[in-house]
Each structure stands twice: as C-alpha cells, then as structure tokens.
C-alpha cells in the first residue's frame, strides 16, 4: 500500500496548504483506499533465484507529489522479508503512509497473538471514529481465534511483532517502522488479513502529524518478515 494505506474519507485531505481530492479506485468502496501501487504494474529491475526488486513510479497526478516506490522481496529457507520504500521526487514535502496487505487462509483454524493496547472504532463505512482502549473481547494479547469477532479495525501502539498459529504451523511477523496493525477478519470468508502499517487508518484526514512527512529527495521505508515454523 503506497503512498497511503486504507481509506481516505471522501478522497479529501489537506496538507501543507494544499487541498487534495482523490477519485475512488474500487467499485466496491466509495472512498479511495490503499493508494496507487496496489492496482498498478511494477517493473522488475533486479532478481535472483531467491530475491526480486520491483519499482513503481507514481504521483504528479491527483496525488500531487511525484514519488518512486520500491519493493525488495527476499526468500530464505523459512522466511520472506519484504522491504517497501518510497522516495519523494517532488519539490515539496509529501505525507506518506506505507503498508502491506497479506492474505492468510484457514481462518477457522487460525489464532492470532499480538500486543494491541488500543484500537480505532469505525462507522458503517469502515471509517475511523474514535481511538479507545482495546475492548477485552477484541484483545489479542493472548492468542485467540481469528474468527472470534469479525474485525476490520486498526490497532495502535503495536510493538511490531505478531504470531499466527494453525494446528500444524505458525507464522511469526516482525515489522520495523510499523506501530499499527490492521486486522481484517470478515465473518464467513475463507481468508483473513493481518496488515502492518506505518500510520493508522485515517491519518491523512486527521491532520495531526501521524503520517510520515518525507522531504524532497528523502526516502522512507518499512520492513516486514514472515517466518514460518512448525506448530
């Protein structure tokens, strides 16, 4: 997810005295979401048997800032490490939200554990309304079934680590420059998502300095590793 993550309410926000208006980018949602990179082709500019580097150049359009995004994917014998970065090619500071949106299968058998002390409540359009202490029945401090409560919420003050367990395997997630974890666990579906983010849902709309501000010529990056092990 680049250069922003999750929904931007009505596609509008203000930054640096500039009013930005983004068009919807999904027929299923009237609010633009997940940025420009998720539905755009990326160029592979380097690869080996166990790694790949991809680039995407965007912006200088409805997103006013020109930027270069890069993904570097590295496989080891039991892990995938993803580094996602963005470089500001514009002449003015740019707000940035980065995120990954991995899907996992077998939600009925999965348990999730992560330290998530606070969470954003949402309205009927899945837009954030209020940050509160995580309700007890949403708490992930101890591993619990991913299907216990339907979720489409952003947890805050995350420490960057999480564990997903199935009866026969587990995945350790470790993230840097990510203090937020969005959990999407819809009822009755055969997947769920555990999404490390660099800023909380709605950060650009709140205008409270939550998004990372990247100066012209500078770069910001996040890194997430997914290590697979036995149960």
N, C-alpha and C positions, 0 to 999 in steps of 0.2 A: 504494500500500500504506500504510494508515493504520488504527489508531495503532501497528501493529507490522508488521514485514516478515519474510517467510519463516516457518519452522516454530517453534512453541513446544512443546518436548518434553512430551508427555502433557498439554498445555494448562495446565501448572502453573508458577508462579514466585512469588517473594516480593519485595515491595518496601515499604519504609517500615513494616515490621512487619505488613504485610497479606499474607495468602495469597490468591492469585488462581487460580481454576480456570476455564478456558475450554473450551467444548464444541467438538468437531470441526466444521469448517464445509465439509468436502468429503468426498463419499463415497469418493473415491479415496485419501484420506490420513487416517490415524487421529490425526495431530497437527494441531491448528488452524494455519492458515497465512494469511499476507498480510493479516490484520487484518479490519476490518469494512467498509471502504469499497469493496472490490473487487466485492462482490455486493449492493450496496445502491444504491437510486436516489439520484441527486444532483439538486439543484434548480439550474436556470439562473437566475441573478438579474441578469445583465447580459450583453449581447452586441453585437457589431458585425459587419460583413462579414468581419473578419479576426481577431476575438478572442471569447472567451467566458469567463465566470467562473461557477463552479459551487460550491455549498456542500453539505456533508453534516454533520448534527448527530448525534452518536453518543455511546456510553458511558452511564454511570449505569445499567448493567445488569450482565452478567457481567464486562464491563470496567468497573471501579468508578468511573472518572473520566469526568465529563461533558466533552465537547470539541466544538469546531466546526472542521471541516476545510474548506479552500478550495483549489480548483484554478483557476489562471488560465492559459488557453491563448492564445498569440499567434502568428499566422502572419505571416511576411514573404515576400518574393519567393522565398527559397530556404531558409527555416528555420522550424522550430516550436520555440517556447520554452514550457516548462511550469514553472510555479511552484506547488509544493504546500506548504501551510502547515497548522499545527494550533494552535489556541488552547485553553488549559486553562481550562474553565469551572467546574472543581471547586474545592473549598476546601482541597485538599492537593496537594503536588507530584505530577506524573504522569511516568512514564517514557515515552519516545517513540522509535519507530523509523519513519522515513519511507522510501519507495522508489517507484521507477517500474518497470514490468514490460513494456517494449515488445517486441513480437514482430517479427522480420525474416524475410523469405523467401529462397529460393535459397541454402540453406546449402552446397550442393555447390560453388558458385562464389564463396563469400564468404571473405574473410580479415579477421582481427581483429588490431589492434595496440593495446596498452595497457601501461603500466608497472605490473606487478602482482608486486611482490617477494615477497609471502607469501600463503599460502592456507590455508583450513581444510580438513583432511581430514574425511571423513564416514563414517558407518557404513551399513549396508544400508537404513536408514530415511531416509537423506539428512540425518541429524542431525550436527552438527559434533562432532568428537572431539579434534582437535589442530591447532594453528596451526603451520605449518612454512614454511621457505623454499620457494618455488615450484619444483617439480621441473622439470628442464630441458625435458622433453618436454611440459610444460604452459605453458611460458613464452610470454608474449605480447609481450615486449619488442620483438621483430621481428614484422612481420605474418606470420601463418601461417593455414593453412586452418582454418576453424571446425570442420570435420569430422575433423581430425587425431586428436583424442582426445575421446571422449564426456565431457562435463562437466556437473555440477550442483553447482558449488562457488563459495564466496565468497572472492574475492581481497581482501587487505587492504593498507593503506598505498598505495592508489591515489592518483594525483595529480589525478584529476578529468577527464582527457581520454582519448579513445579514438577510433580510426578504423576503420570497417568499409568494406572495398573489395570491389566486384564488377568484372567486366571493363569495364562501361560506366558505372559511377557509384561514388560514395563518400559516406559519411555521417560527419561529424565530430560527436562527442559531447563536450560541455563541461558539467561539473556543479559546483555550489557546495554546500558543506556535505555533501559525499558523499566519504568516504575509502574506500569499499568498493564493489566491483563484483562482482555475482553473474553468472556465465555459465552459462546452461542451453543445452547443445547436445546433445540426446539423439540417439543413433545411429538412423539410418533414418527420421527425421522430415523434413518439408518446411519446418521453421521452426527458429529459434533465438532466444534472448533474451539481451540484454545489459542488466543491471539496476543502475542507480546506487542506492546505499543510504546512509543516514546512520549506520547501525550494522551490525556484522557479524551474520551468522546466529547465532542462539543467545545474543545479548547479554543478553536478559532472564533466561535460565536461569543464566548465569554470575555475575550479581550483582557485577560488577567495575567498575561505573560506566561501561560502554561506551555504553549508551543515553543519549540526551539527557534531562535532567530539566527539565521545564517547570514553572515556578512558577505558582500560581493567578493568572489574569489575563494571563499572558505568552503569547507566540507563538514558535513555531519554524518555519523554512521551509527548503526546498531548492529549487534551480532547476536545470533541465537544458535545454540547447538541442541540437537535432538539425539540423545544417546540411548540405544536400545539394549535391553538386558533381559535376562530370564526373570520369571516371577519370583 
